[in-house]
Amino acid sequence: MHSQHTLALLHVVDVPLWTAADNFYVDPDGVLWTAAHPVIKKAFEHFGNCDDLSIHSPSQVLRIKFSDDFKTWEITEPFADDGRFISASSIAVPFKNQLLIGSVCRELVHCDIRSDTI
């Protein structure tokens, strides 16, 4: 018996991001969001010293909107920081006109966003 509804992951496309993407979130419109570590060396330094507030790792949020056939995509960067505001971002979840960004060790950031800026 073949089920049409499975939770299997299928490879569809490779998207070069040129960053170290951490966790992913797919919003209700099918847009993929990821928090990332643009300087992975700094992220590893931070992971080993989470309690040292003088060590920062840059943070980045990417929004990836695919065409219906997944052959093309548009990548935008709705958030980027040198690590002093939020260090080592690990997840980004949008909700209406807001964005919640979590980090590996410390902060949680709540931002207001506008659709024309993402």
Secondary structure, 3 states (H helix, E strand, C coil): CCCCCCCCCCCCCCCCCCCEEEEEEECCCCCEEEEEECCHHHHHHHHCCCCCCCCCCCEEEEEEEECCCCCCEEEEEEEEECCCCCCCEEEEEEECCEEEEEECCCCEEEEECCHHHC
